[in-house]
Amino acid sequence: MPSLSKQSFKKLAVIAHDLTATAAAIWLVFVIRFEGSLLDEHLRYLPRFLPFFVVYGGLVYWAFSLYRSKWRFASLPDLSNIVKASTILTLTLIIVDYVLVSPNFYGAFYFGKISIALYWLVQIALLGGPRLAYRYFKFSRSRHQAAREASHPALLLGRGFEVEMVIRAMEAGTMRKLRPAGILSPRADDLGQSIRGVPVLGLLSQIEEIVGEAAERGEGFRRIVATPSALQPEAEPDKWLARTRKLALPISRMETLGEGARDTELAPLEIEDLLVRSTVRIDRERLGNFLKGKRVVVTGGGGSIGSEICLRCAAFGAAELLIVESSEPALFQVTEQLSIQEHETRVSGVLADVRDRDRIAALFVAFAPDIVIHAAALKHVPYLEADWSEGVKTNIFGSVNVTDAAIAARAKIFVLISTDKAIEPVSMLGATKRFAEMYAQSRDAEFIAAAGGMRLVAVRFGNVLGSVGSVVPKFKAQIARGGPLTVTSPDMIRYFMTIREACDLVLTAASHARSDGPEEERAAVYVLKMGQPVKIMDLAERMIRLAGFEPGEDIEIVVTGVRPGERLNEILFARDEPMAETGLDGVMAAKPVFANRERLQGWLSRLETALKADDRVAADGVLDEAIPDFSLRHGAAPGAPAQSASPVAAAIQP
């Protein structure tokens, strides 16, 4: 017989404890309640009743999930389940004693109301007491160990519930060598209080004074830890951050996967953390239900967006993850990053180019994915304007290859990562992405009649802070060199969001596409709500100030002119795209507008011919025909009247 695993042994020990506690509770009640001959009489009948009651108790405990939670993390929800289970057992005793035993067997009440009430209290104590005692023992031991190892006093910034998460993480040893030594709050009513024994020393605006006083006492802080509430606009992070420049202390921010305090980590505070509005609240339970146990393929999984999607899929319980990447260093980096994180997802990576149709098809059929997320793309506007054929090969034909491979592998959902530049495109990037959207929509139409059939959708969003090619890293590098900062136009406006928020919303949109909603609300394109648009000039000025300088005095801003393929404002939806309701915070959608498959295949054939001949004029002609909005802005003369009807609209499937 194979030996039991450590986890199975622990679960059996918990079951044995609870069953023993059930029997002990009945025995203790009789010992406390009765004496002499009455006690002897009750104990004599006990063997006839107790085994059945103990087995019944075990079933009740299983129904209330008492065996699923770890004692080390016993909490109020666990105590609530114990109270509920004990109440069910107590009500059972009342029914058995008053309805069955008293009139039919014993001739009198075997327990009685006082004994039954006493049993309820004893049973809760015997089930809950050891759990709480074990948790306190583990907590005390880890806190003492963390205190012995901690050598760096930390100043915590933020509101109570978030600061408490950080303190608990430090006590548990998650944040090694750090110990909480003081708190600064954005709220005046927190002054004079303490959280888990750590005092609130003052307000965020007093950070320079309080750090200085601690240093004078010989109790100087070694690290500043900012929680999300300290970075909200109402906390005025620009002001308190400017005051910390003179302190020469490293500043970290709290980062969690959102699944609990045990997943709390620290990351360096970057300027990006202060540049966007409050993030959308993500429905983590929805994402867990969507990804749990699924097999997921991510193309371009080594890129900034693709790698974060891989991390989120693992965090939300995907069973298997296949990362497809053409860059060996990028593939190595993302697989290494996943290997050091605690998750149960089986991760594998392959070197493959989405342009290689046979290779992609074979990989997908062998892996048999449930979900395919196509993030592989060429996305830098200036490069694609110069090397247009590479954009067509990757963004159009590569997307066609991945789309067809996902269908052949019988995936449940295919998600194309698109861009807001695909609407009324003025660049090769936007045109190629829009064409890829159209192809996915045409294939999605093939599954409309099938209930629960495959879904093929696109998700559009704008600039992502910290991604490769983002303007923010560029500005940071220019500030580090002492300037100047280069802005293409003082009127240039863009949307921005964080990588994690963008990826969580991509997965949220995918979960909506798989839900069984009304056919009239069948969405084909999802657009992430990216908050208020930001002027790039304002962004540059704020980044200079956050770095401790004054724009125009310490660091100059130079306007270089709009580059080919750029436009001043981004657009979220095309004029002929009907809106669809999602009911999701942070996600908008449009219903399908697509050309028929035969026409798309004709355009693809002509594009292939243009590629072979290296004929950009011919390729532009195909894109102009397929995407009339591209024709209006890319090929038409300035001031030319808009066309009233498009070839795409004429070919729309009913």
LUMROSE-58674 format. One record per residue (C-alpha): residue number from 1; x, y, z; residue in three letters. Coordinates in Angstrom, 3 decimals. Layout:
 resi        x        y        z resn
  NUM        X        Y        Z  ala
...
***
This chain:
 resi        x        y        z resn
    1    0.000    0.000    0.000  met
    2    1.530    3.335   -1.010  pro
    3    2.470    5.607    1.849  ser
    4    0.259    8.579    2.593  leu
    5    1.444   11.991    1.494  ser
    6    2.092   14.592    4.146  lys
    7   -0.989   16.517    3.038  gln
    8   -3.247   13.432    3.213  ser
    9   -1.911   12.565    6.656  phe
   10   -2.681   16.063    7.921  lys
   11   -6.233   15.849    6.581  lys
   12   -6.790   12.461    8.232  leu
   13   -5.455   13.885   11.501  ala
   14   -7.952   16.757   11.297  val
   15  -10.826   14.321   10.641  ile
   16   -9.751   12.137   13.549  ala
   17   -9.556   15.190   15.809  his
   18  -13.036   16.405   14.909  asp
   19  -14.634   12.977   15.361  leu
   20  -12.873   12.527   18.707  thr
   21  -14.001   16.026   19.739  ala
   22  -17.609   15.109   18.889  thr
   23  -17.523   12.034   21.128  ala
   24  -15.694   13.927   23.866  ala
   25  -18.273   16.720   23.819  ala
   26  -21.138   14.313   24.575  ile
   27  -19.140   12.593   27.320  trp
   28  -18.105   15.921   28.914  leu
   29  -21.681   17.183   28.934  val
   30  -22.825   14.116   30.871  phe
   31  -19.892   14.375   33.295  val
   32  -20.634   18.053   33.941  ile
   33  -24.435   17.716   34.050  arg
   34  -24.992   14.480   36.015  phe
   35  -23.619   12.711   39.099  glu
   36  -23.753    9.318   40.709  gly
   37  -26.387    6.895   39.456  ser
   38  -27.720    9.374   36.860  leu
   39  -24.256    9.683   35.332  leu
   40  -23.787    5.896   35.346  asp
   41  -27.158    5.408   33.677  glu
   42  -26.421    7.955   30.885  his
   43  -22.963    6.524   30.245  leu
   44  -24.407    2.969   30.060  arg
   45  -26.640    3.898   27.118  tyr
   46  -23.997    6.035   25.410  leu
   47  -22.339    3.259   23.291  pro
   48  -25.688    2.545   21.596  arg
   49  -26.021    6.121   20.387  phe
   50  -22.573    7.653   20.135  leu
   51  -21.039    5.814   17.090  pro
   52  -23.947    6.790   14.834  phe
   53  -23.838   10.380   16.052  phe
   54  -20.074   10.634   15.482  val
   55  -20.408    9.388   11.894  val
   56  -23.287   11.809   11.325  tyr
   57  -21.157   14.612   12.781  gly
   58  -18.342   13.811   10.342  gly
   59  -20.745   14.187    7.406  leu
   60  -21.954   17.528    8.747  val
   61  -18.377   18.770    9.140  tyr
   62  -17.586   17.731    5.572  trp
   63  -20.661   19.591    4.303  ala
   64  -19.446   22.769    6.026  phe
   65  -15.885   22.415    4.611  ser
   66  -14.167   22.027    7.967  leu
   67  -11.589   19.737    6.360  tyr
   68  -10.656   22.070    3.500  arg
   69   -9.190   24.959    5.477  ser
   70   -5.734   24.856    7.047  lys
   71   -5.520   25.300   10.807  trp
   72   -2.543   27.609   10.391  arg
   73   -4.843   30.139    8.713  phe
   74   -7.964   29.578   10.817  ala
   75  -10.138   32.675   10.629  ser
   76  -13.601   34.036   11.329  leu
   77  -15.167   32.236    8.322  pro
   78  -13.814   28.940    9.698  asp
   79  -15.225   29.725   13.138  leu
   80  -18.544   30.586   11.503  ser
   81  -18.622   27.166    9.816  asn
   82  -17.893   25.496   13.154  ile
   83  -20.798   27.353   14.786  val
   84  -23.110   26.367   11.918  lys
   85  -22.077   22.715   12.042  ala
   86  -22.439   22.588   15.847  ser
   87  -25.866   24.201   15.562  thr
   88  -26.988   21.512   13.085  ile
   89  -25.793   18.784   15.455  leu
   90  -27.526   20.481   18.397  thr
   91  -30.825   20.732   16.507  leu
   92  -30.455   17.069   15.589  thr
   93  -30.081   16.163   19.269  leu
   94  -33.230   18.124   20.103  ile
   95  -35.218   16.300   17.435  ile
   96  -33.875   12.879   18.407  val
   97  -34.316   13.453   22.144  asp
   98  -37.777   15.021   22.067  tyr
   99  -39.341   13.136   19.157  val
  100  -37.703    9.706   19.074  leu
  101  -35.964    8.779   22.332  val
  102  -38.243   10.240   24.977  ser
  103  -41.630    8.856   23.886  pro
  104  -40.461    5.587   22.305  asn
  105  -37.346    4.256   24.070  phe
  106  -36.056    5.946   27.181  tyr
  107  -39.342    7.047   28.670  gly
  108  -37.832   10.399   29.636  ala
  109  -35.507   12.976   28.110  phe
  110  -32.098   11.376   27.622  tyr
  111  -30.328   14.745   27.236  phe
  112  -32.718   17.447   28.307  gly
  113  -32.653   21.063   27.231  lys
  114  -29.884   22.106   29.641  ile
  115  -27.576   19.306   28.473  ser
  116  -28.253   20.100   24.825  ile
  117  -27.517   23.811   25.335  ala
  118  -24.343   22.867   27.199  leu
  119  -23.394   20.502   24.365  tyr
  120  -23.593   23.345   21.816  trp
  121  -21.069   25.399   23.791  leu
  122  -18.715   22.478   24.479  val
  123  -18.765   21.298   20.866  gln
  124  -17.839   24.748   19.539  ile
  125  -15.037   25.012   22.100  ala
  126  -13.575   21.594   21.271  leu
  127  -13.674   22.184   17.521  leu
  128  -12.624   25.835   17.462  gly
  129  -10.261   26.019   20.419  gly
  130   -7.500   23.757   19.057  pro
  131   -7.670   25.477   15.663  arg
  132   -7.236   28.928   17.159  leu
  133   -4.524   27.679   19.514  ala
  134   -2.617   26.112   16.605  tyr
  135   -2.915   29.284   14.575  arg
  136   -1.631   31.367   17.495  tyr
  137    1.276   28.953   18.011  phe
  138    2.293   29.181   14.326  lys
  139    1.785   32.936   14.304  phe
  140    3.825   33.415   17.471  ser
  141    6.656   31.242   16.198  arg
  142    6.820   32.917   12.768  ser
  143    6.607   36.372   14.370  arg
  144    9.465   35.616   16.736  his
  145   11.528   34.158   13.914  gln
  146   10.795   37.162   11.698  ala
  147   11.663   39.487   14.592  ala
  148   15.004   37.732   15.070  arg
  149   15.812   38.005   11.364  glu
  150   14.447   41.523   10.902  ala
  151   17.120   44.156   10.977  ser
  152   15.578   46.955    8.906  his
  153   12.889   49.090   10.569  pro
  154   10.265   50.134    8.003  ala
  155    7.926   53.123    7.904  leu
  156    4.533   52.107    6.504  leu
  157    2.360   54.564    4.572  leu
  158   -1.379   54.173    4.068  gly
  159   -4.725   53.352    5.592  arg
  160   -5.398   50.789    8.280  gly
  161   -6.631   47.684    6.457  phe
  162   -3.812   47.811    3.894  glu
  163   -1.143   48.554    6.477  val
  164   -2.386   45.593    8.511  glu
  165   -1.801   43.298    5.499  met
  166    1.795   44.505    5.281  val
  167    2.369   44.039    9.011  ile
  168    0.943   40.517    8.906  arg
  169    3.165   39.705    5.930  ala
  170    6.198   40.973    7.856  met
  171    5.202   38.968   10.924  glu
  172    4.847   35.861    8.789  ala
  173    8.323   36.378    7.345  gly
  174    7.087   37.047    3.785  thr
  175    8.977   40.351    3.709  met
  176   12.309   39.229    5.034  arg
  177   14.547   41.452    7.189  lys
  178   11.852   44.117    7.550  leu
  179   10.001   44.955   10.740  arg
  180    7.196   47.509   11.079  pro
  181    8.400   50.434   13.174  ala
  182    5.844   53.162   12.462  gly
  183    2.860   54.190   10.353  ile
  184    1.927   57.388    8.533  leu
  185   -1.713   57.746    7.531  ser
  186   -3.485   59.998    5.014  pro
  187   -6.323   60.414    7.542  arg
  188   -6.169   62.640   10.608  ala
  189   -8.591   60.441   12.599  asp
  190   -5.982   57.633   12.635  asp
  191   -3.578   59.711   14.739  leu
  192   -2.826   58.345   18.184  gly
  193   -3.914   54.822   17.265  gln
  194   -1.923   51.667   16.626  ser
  195   -2.339   48.700   14.292  ile
  196   -1.178   45.307   15.576  arg
  197    0.944   47.174   18.110  gly
  198    2.587   49.502   15.567  val
  199    1.889   53.198   16.340  pro
  200    0.510   55.750   13.867  val
  201    3.159   58.458   14.122  leu
  202    1.594   61.155   11.965  gly
  203    0.244   62.173    8.567  leu
  204    1.850   61.596    5.185  leu
  205    2.612   65.301    4.930  ser
  206    4.827   64.993    8.049  gln
  207    7.087   62.299    6.590  ile
  208   10.249   64.408    6.454  glu
  209    9.856   65.618   10.050  glu
  210    9.056   62.180   11.500  ile
  211   11.907   60.408    9.698  val
  212   14.290   63.110   10.908  gly
  213   13.140   62.792   14.536  glu
  214   13.563   59.000   14.410  ala
  215   17.109   59.398   13.091  ala
  216   17.960   61.820   15.920  glu
  217   16.771   59.242   18.478  arg
  218   19.006   56.628   16.877  gly
  219   15.939   54.718   15.642  glu
  220   16.135   55.694   11.993  gly
  221   14.034   53.941    9.383  phe
  222   15.760   51.883    6.684  arg
  223   12.842   51.481    4.262  arg
  224    9.582   53.208    3.335  ile
  225    6.684   50.950    2.274  val
  226    3.722   52.594    0.503  ala
  227    0.358   50.838    0.264  thr
  228   -2.083   51.591   -2.598  pro
  229   -4.062   54.071   -0.481  ser
  230   -0.915   56.210   -0.071  ala
  231   -0.677   56.463   -3.863  leu
  232   -4.266   57.589   -4.454  gln
  233   -4.789   61.184   -5.670  pro
  234   -6.476   62.219   -2.401  glu
  235   -3.287   61.255   -0.520  ala
  236   -1.336   63.744   -2.692  glu
  237    1.525   61.325   -3.413  pro
  238    3.386   63.926   -5.490  asp
  239    3.863   66.064   -2.376  lys
  240    4.969   63.416    0.107  trp
  241    7.166   61.755   -2.522  leu
  242    8.889   65.075   -3.219  ala
  243    9.642   65.373    0.526  arg
  244   11.288   61.928    0.563  thr
  245   13.890   62.932   -2.035  arg
  246   16.043   64.457    0.706  lys
  247   15.764   61.393    2.948  leu
  248   17.723   59.013    0.693  ala
  249   15.561   56.070    1.782  leu
  250   14.489   53.292   -0.608  pro
  251   10.731   53.331   -1.256  ile
  252    8.735   50.189   -2.021  ser
  253    5.073   49.659   -2.803  arg
  254    2.811   46.851   -1.692  met
  255    1.925   44.448   -4.479  glu
  256   -0.417   41.490   -4.164  thr
  257   -1.997   39.001   -6.505  leu
  258   -5.249   39.926   -4.819  gly
  259   -5.864   36.478   -3.358  glu
  260   -4.904   37.266    0.223  gly
  261   -2.307   38.668    2.594  ala
  262   -0.024   35.660    2.141  arg
  263    0.576   36.757   -1.461  asp
  264    1.683   40.256   -0.430  thr
  265    4.997   41.297   -1.942  glu
  266    7.081   44.434   -2.203  leu
  267    8.165   46.018   -5.461  ala
  268   10.197   49.165   -6.122  pro
  269    8.047   52.276   -6.361  leu
  270    8.119   53.466   -9.954  glu
  271    6.895   56.718  -11.432  ile
  272    4.325   54.675  -13.380  glu
  273    2.537   53.914  -10.106  asp
  274    1.624   57.586   -9.775  leu
  275    0.578   58.384  -13.332  leu
  276   -2.815   56.696  -13.717  val
  277   -6.203   56.871  -12.032  arg
  278   -7.500   54.350   -9.532  ser
  279   -7.676   50.951  -11.174  thr
  280  -10.919   49.165  -12.003  val
  281  -12.041   46.647   -9.393  arg
  282  -11.418   43.204  -10.874  ile
  283  -13.899   40.366  -10.267  asp
  284  -11.326   37.797   -9.167  arg
  285  -13.894   35.113   -8.468  glu
  286  -15.102   35.410  -12.064  arg
  287  -11.546   35.050  -13.399  leu
  288  -10.901   32.090  -11.104  gly
  289  -14.022   30.331  -12.372  asn
  290  -13.052   31.106  -15.973  phe
  291   -9.421   29.901  -15.799  leu
  292   -9.460   27.199  -13.117  lys
  293   -8.396   23.900  -14.626  gly
  294   -8.143   25.244  -18.193  lys
  295   -5.432   24.618  -20.785  arg
  296   -4.200   27.967  -22.097  val
  297   -1.957   28.960  -25.008  val
  298   -0.419   32.446  -25.069  val
  299    1.392   33.513  -28.237  thr
  300    3.965   36.247  -27.803  gly
  301    4.121   35.094  -24.186  gly
  302    7.520   36.676  -23.627  gly
  303    6.391   40.221  -24.425  gly
  304    5.307   42.781  -21.860  ser
  305    1.600   42.030  -22.323  ile
  306    1.942   38.326  -23.064  gly
  307    4.175   37.628  -20.054  ser
  308    1.781   39.361  -17.655  glu
  309   -1.144   37.387  -19.110  ile
  310    0.856   34.204  -18.460  cys
  311    1.425   35.258  -14.847  leu
  312   -2.272   36.033  -14.357  arg
  313   -3.375   32.709  -15.886  cys
  314   -1.128   30.886  -13.418  ala
  315   -2.334   33.039  -10.515  ala
  316   -5.977   32.218  -11.291  phe
  317   -5.487   28.469  -11.501  gly
  318   -4.979   27.466  -15.142  ala
  319   -4.106   23.754  -15.271  ala
  320   -1.588   23.976  -18.119  glu
  321    0.042   26.903  -19.891  leu
  322    1.837   26.751  -23.232  leu
  323    3.937   29.828  -24.003  ile
  324    4.688   30.379  -27.685  val
  325    7.498   32.864  -28.286  glu
  326    9.925   33.554  -31.145  ser
  327   12.536   35.257  -28.925  ser
  328   14.707   32.864  -26.929  glu
  329   15.711   35.431  -24.242  pro
  330   12.083   36.510  -23.785  ala
  331   10.902   32.904  -23.470  leu
  332   13.618   32.150  -20.921  phe
  333   12.721   35.222  -18.870  gln
  334    8.991   34.491  -18.608  val
  335    9.438   30.789  -17.813  thr
  336   11.991   31.653  -15.130  glu
  337    9.621   34.225  -13.674  gln
  338    6.840   31.642  -13.522  leu
  339    9.124   29.005  -11.995  ser
  340    9.820   31.058   -8.853  ile
  341    6.144   31.727   -8.129  gln
  342    3.912   29.457   -6.101  glu
  343    1.192   28.022   -8.342  his
  344   -0.004   24.633   -9.540  glu
  345    0.001   25.440  -13.266  thr
  346    2.135   23.183  -15.471  arg
  347    4.133   25.557  -17.650  val
  348    5.877   24.741  -20.902  ser
  349    7.467   27.055  -23.441  gly
  350    8.230   26.582  -27.126  val
  351   10.246   28.593  -29.611  leu
  352    7.974   29.175  -32.579  ala
  353    7.044   31.956  -34.979  asp
  354    3.367   32.616  -35.635  val
  355    4.285   33.029  -39.320  arg
  356    5.116   29.309  -39.474  asp
  357    1.649   27.951  -40.209  arg
  358    2.508   24.236  -40.056  asp
  359    4.484   24.561  -36.819  arg
  360    1.724   26.514  -35.067  ile
  361   -0.981   24.097  -36.239  ala
  362    0.960   21.067  -34.978  ala
  363    1.651   22.676  -31.593  leu
  364   -1.991   23.573  -31.045  phe
  365   -3.370   20.169  -32.025  val
  366   -0.879   18.416  -29.715  ala
  367   -1.645   20.719  -26.770  phe
  368   -5.459   20.845  -27.295  ala
  369   -6.047   24.240  -25.606  pro
  370   -9.295   25.454  -24.085  asp
  371   -8.251   29.116  -24.399  ile
  372   -5.936   30.773  -26.931  val
  373   -4.712   34.323  -26.305  ile
  374   -2.918   35.759  -29.327  his
  375   -0.584   38.503  -28.113  ala
  376    2.214   38.026  -30.657  ala
  377    2.513   41.103  -32.877  ala
  378    4.764   43.790  -34.269  leu
  379    3.493   47.027  -32.748  lys
  380    5.946   49.908  -33.150  his
  381    4.379   52.417  -35.528  val
  382    7.554   53.946  -37.072  pro
  383    9.131   50.539  -37.773  tyr
  384    5.991   49.187  -39.430  leu
  385    5.695   52.288  -41.583  glu
  386    9.223   51.634  -42.840  ala
  387    9.062   47.806  -42.946  asp
  388    5.420   47.401  -43.952  trp
  389    5.800   43.838  -45.234  ser
  390    6.923   42.558  -41.817  glu
  391    3.769   43.982  -40.258  gly
  392    1.588   42.250  -42.864  val
  393    3.412   38.930  -42.394  lys
  394    3.129   38.925  -38.602  thr
  395    0.011   40.911  -37.749  asn
  396   -2.180   39.605  -40.586  ile
  397   -0.866   36.236  -41.779  phe
  398    0.460   35.314  -38.340  gly
  399   -2.958   36.081  -36.834  ser
  400   -4.663   34.036  -39.564  val
  401   -2.380   31.099  -38.745  asn
  402   -3.096   31.268  -35.016  val
  403   -6.832   31.735  -35.586  thr
  404   -7.066   28.724  -37.881  asp
  405   -4.900   26.622  -35.555  ala
  406   -7.142   27.454  -32.579  ala
  407  -10.206   26.372  -34.560  ile
  408   -8.538   23.146  -35.746  ala
  409   -7.523   22.342  -32.148  ala
  410  -11.169   22.837  -31.013  arg
  411  -10.373   25.606  -28.531  ala
  412  -13.348   27.108  -26.706  lys
  413  -12.245   30.714  -27.100  ile
  414   -9.724   32.677  -29.142  phe
  415   -8.747   36.186  -28.024  val
  416   -6.878   38.558  -30.328  leu
  417   -4.976   41.298  -28.509  ile
  418   -5.649   44.351  -30.661  ser
  419   -5.105   48.096  -30.337  thr
  420   -7.134   51.293  -30.309  asp
  421   -5.077   52.258  -33.366  lys
  422   -7.161   49.737  -35.354  ala
  423  -10.061   52.194  -35.475  ile
  424   -9.977   54.582  -38.432  glu
  425   -6.319   53.532  -38.838  pro
  426   -3.695   55.936  -40.122  val
  427   -0.772   53.529  -39.737  ser
  428    0.248   50.109  -40.971  met
  429   -0.011   48.889  -37.373  leu
  430   -3.628   49.965  -37.116  gly
  431   -4.569   48.623  -40.567  ala
  432   -2.992   45.207  -40.032  thr
  433   -4.597   44.828  -36.621  lys
  434   -7.999   45.853  -37.992  arg
  435   -7.682   43.260  -40.760  phe
  436   -6.840   40.598  -38.160  ala
  437   -9.954   41.616  -36.205  glu
  438  -12.081   41.242  -39.344  met
  439  -10.724   37.756  -40.010  tyr
  440  -11.441   36.628  -36.441  ala
  441  -14.980   38.008  -36.700  gln
  442  -15.592   36.201  -39.986  ser
  443  -14.522   32.891  -38.426  arg
  444  -16.560   33.632  -35.295  asp
  445  -19.642   33.948  -37.502  ala
  446  -19.295   30.275  -38.426  glu
  447  -20.164   29.304  -34.844  phe
  448  -23.182   31.583  -34.320  ile
  449  -25.726   28.809  -34.809  ala
  450  -23.956   26.378  -32.465  ala
  451  -25.047   26.637  -28.840  ala
  452  -21.957   26.886  -26.666  gly
  453  -19.762   26.938  -29.772  gly
  454  -16.328   28.459  -30.089  met
  455  -15.921   32.223  -29.678  arg
  456  -13.371   34.363  -31.494  leu
  457  -13.089   37.935  -30.201  val
  458  -10.691   40.867  -30.149  ala
  459   -9.766   43.100  -27.220  val
  460   -8.564   46.651  -27.902  arg
  461   -6.696   48.894  -25.522  phe
  462   -4.233   51.748  -25.676  gly
  463   -0.860   52.490  -24.168  asn
  464    0.296   50.333  -21.271  val
  465    2.593   51.850  -18.678  leu
  466    5.911   50.072  -18.490  gly
  467    5.450   48.021  -21.662  ser
  468    8.194   47.807  -24.240  val
  469    8.006   50.945  -26.368  gly
  470    5.934   52.915  -23.865  ser
  471    6.720   56.612  -23.639  val
  472    7.196   56.413  -19.852  val
  473   10.449   54.376  -19.855  pro
  474   11.695   56.668  -22.611  lys
  475   10.978   59.760  -20.507  phe
  476   12.619   58.160  -17.450  lys
  477   15.781   57.485  -19.417  ala
  478   15.798   61.054  -20.755  gln
  479   15.348   62.466  -17.233  ile
  480   18.218   60.283  -15.980  ala
  481   20.425   61.814  -18.675  arg
  482   19.403   65.327  -17.642  gly
  483   17.030   65.865  -20.602  gly
  484   15.722   67.055  -22.836  pro
  485   12.413   65.176  -23.010  leu
  486   11.160   64.776  -26.578  thr
  487    7.433   65.150  -27.284  val
  488    6.146   64.790  -30.846  thr
  489    3.336   67.361  -30.401  ser
  490    1.996   69.498  -27.537  pro
  491   -1.514   68.344  -28.564  asp
  492   -0.747   64.597  -28.551  met
  493   -3.254   62.748  -26.318  ile
  494   -3.156   59.094  -25.232  arg
  495   -4.917   56.691  -22.880  tyr
  496   -2.803   54.853  -20.300  phe
  497   -3.360   51.887  -17.998  met
  498   -1.162   49.520  -15.991  thr
  499   -0.056   46.190  -17.431  ile
  500   -1.749   44.153  -14.703  arg
  501   -5.047   45.994  -15.047  glu
  502   -4.990   45.631  -18.831  ala
  503   -4.322   41.885  -18.620  cys
  504   -6.965   41.268  -15.945  asp
  505   -9.506   43.101  -18.090  leu
  506   -8.473   41.117  -21.179  val
  507   -9.246   37.919  -19.270  leu
  508  -12.485   39.452  -17.954  thr
  509  -13.562   40.227  -21.519  ala
  510  -12.719   36.662  -22.544  ala
  511  -14.866   35.306  -19.718  ser
  512  -17.787   37.432  -20.964  his
  513  -17.390   36.055  -24.488  ala
  514  -17.751   32.511  -23.097  arg
  515  -20.828   33.314  -21.025  ser
  516  -24.214   32.346  -22.354  asp
  517  -25.818   35.717  -22.996  gly
  518  -28.598   36.740  -25.369  pro
  519  -27.656   36.402  -29.041  glu
  520  -28.518   40.024  -29.736  glu
  521  -25.742   41.046  -27.299  glu
  522  -23.096   38.775  -28.866  arg
  523  -19.950   40.902  -28.715  ala
  524  -17.112   40.646  -31.225  ala
  525  -14.785   43.427  -30.097  val
  526  -14.096   44.430  -26.510  tyr
  527  -12.580   47.768  -25.573  val
  528  -11.048   48.385  -22.163  leu
  529  -12.110   51.531  -20.351  lys
  530   -8.884   53.413  -19.922  met
  531  -10.050   56.407  -17.921  gly
  532   -9.418   59.976  -18.919  gln
  533   -7.020   60.609  -21.825  pro
  534   -3.691   62.188  -20.874  val
  535   -1.818   64.888  -22.763  lys
  536    1.709   63.663  -23.399  ile
  537    3.027   67.155  -22.651  met
  538    1.322   67.091  -19.231  asp
  539    2.716   63.605  -18.635  leu
  540    6.244   64.806  -19.402  ala
  541    5.930   67.784  -17.055  glu
  542    4.597   65.645  -14.209  arg
  543    7.336   63.059  -14.590  met
  544    9.952   65.816  -14.401  ile
  545    8.382   67.149  -11.176  arg
  546    8.130   63.639   -9.657  leu
  547   11.857   63.293  -10.285  ala
  548   12.455   66.437   -8.226  gly
  549   13.040   68.915  -11.060  phe
  550   11.196   71.778  -12.678  glu
  551   10.249   71.548  -16.365  pro
  552   11.732   74.329  -18.464  gly
  553   14.245   75.229  -15.758  glu
  554   16.091   72.043  -14.799  asp
  555   15.010   69.872  -17.715  ile
  556   13.784   71.068  -21.107  glu
  557   10.958   69.623  -23.204  ile
  558   11.529   69.633  -26.968  val
  559    8.743   69.215  -29.557  val
  560   10.028   67.037  -32.419  thr
  561    6.973   66.796  -34.682  gly
  562    4.418   64.073  -35.419  val
  563    5.929   60.924  -36.938  arg
  564    4.495   59.027  -39.941  pro
  565    1.508   56.897  -38.959  gly
  566    0.763   58.823  -35.734  glu
  567   -2.394   60.727  -34.894  arg
  568   -3.128   63.157  -32.124  leu
  569   -6.136   61.372  -30.585  asn
  570   -7.036   57.726  -30.191  glu
  571  -10.513   56.378  -31.068  ile
  572  -12.271   53.519  -29.252  leu
  573  -15.011   52.372  -31.663  phe
  574  -15.589   52.620  -35.405  ala
  575  -18.577   54.638  -36.549  arg
  576  -20.378   51.565  -37.947  asp
  577  -19.824   49.316  -34.907  glu
  578  -23.058   48.803  -32.903  pro
  579  -22.496   48.782  -29.150  met
  580  -23.176   45.712  -26.995  ala
  581  -23.847   45.610  -23.247  glu
  582  -21.373   43.660  -21.079  thr
  583  -22.430   44.535  -17.547  gly
  584  -18.729   44.465  -16.602  leu
  585  -16.817   47.222  -14.874  asp
  586  -13.990   48.380  -17.112  gly
  587  -15.067   46.593  -20.304  val
  588  -17.094   47.919  -23.246  met
  589  -18.034   45.952  -26.364  ala
  590  -19.282   46.181  -29.936  ala
  591  -21.306   43.707  -31.976  lys
  592  -19.804   42.078  -35.072  pro
  593  -19.330   43.922  -38.350  val
  594  -17.504   41.610  -40.710  phe
  595  -16.913   40.755  -44.357  ala
  596  -17.738   37.295  -45.609  asn
  597  -15.065   34.608  -45.590  arg
  598  -14.785   34.391  -49.370  glu
  599  -14.039   38.078  -49.738  arg
  600  -11.441   38.004  -46.967  leu
  601   -9.695   35.067  -48.627  gln
  602   -9.534   37.085  -51.833  gly
  603   -7.908   39.991  -50.022  trp
  604   -5.446   37.608  -48.339  leu
  605   -4.455   36.140  -51.714  ser
  606   -3.829   39.602  -53.128  arg
  607   -1.791   40.581  -50.044  leu
  608    0.323   37.457  -50.444  glu
  609    1.006   38.391  -54.064  thr
  610    1.944   41.941  -53.044  ala
  611    4.364   40.564  -50.438  leu
  612    6.088   38.329  -52.945  lys
  613    6.477   41.281  -55.321  ala
  614    7.448   43.661  -52.501  asp
  615    4.718   45.953  -53.861  asp
  616    3.536   48.332  -51.136  arg
  617    1.198   50.166  -53.494  val
  618   -0.660   46.926  -54.180  ala
  619   -0.774   46.053  -50.466  ala
  620   -2.109   49.520  -49.645  asp
  621   -4.725   49.029  -52.342  gly
  622   -5.966   45.836  -50.669  val
  623   -6.062   47.464  -47.223  leu
  624   -7.789   50.539  -48.656  asp
  625  -10.475   48.299  -50.123  glu
  626  -10.886   46.136  -47.022  ala
  627  -10.752   49.022  -44.528  ile
  628  -12.396   52.138  -46.000  pro
  629  -11.509   54.229  -42.925  asp
  630   -7.860   53.496  -43.678  phe
  631   -8.436   54.726  -47.209  ser
  632   -9.923   58.012  -45.985  leu
  633   -6.941   58.845  -43.786  arg
  634   -4.077   57.069  -45.473  his
  635   -4.664   57.316  -49.206  gly
  636   -7.235   60.060  -49.774  ala
  637   -6.343   63.649  -50.456  ala
  638   -6.849   66.125  -47.617  pro
  639  -10.397   67.378  -47.485  gly
  640  -11.762   64.559  -49.635  ala
  641  -15.399   63.741  -48.817  pro
  642  -16.116   60.652  -46.779  ala
  643  -17.487   57.645  -48.638  gln
  644  -21.070   56.882  -47.797  ser
  645  -20.855   53.117  -48.087  ala
  646  -18.040   50.640  -47.684  ser
  647  -17.325   47.299  -49.358  pro
  648  -17.267   45.756  -45.896  val
  649  -20.699   47.089  -45.022  ala
  650  -22.020   45.792  -48.337  ala
  651  -20.741   42.320  -47.504  ala
  652  -22.065   42.155  -43.929  ile
  653  -23.629   38.833  -43.091  gln
  654  -27.162   39.074  -41.715  pro
***
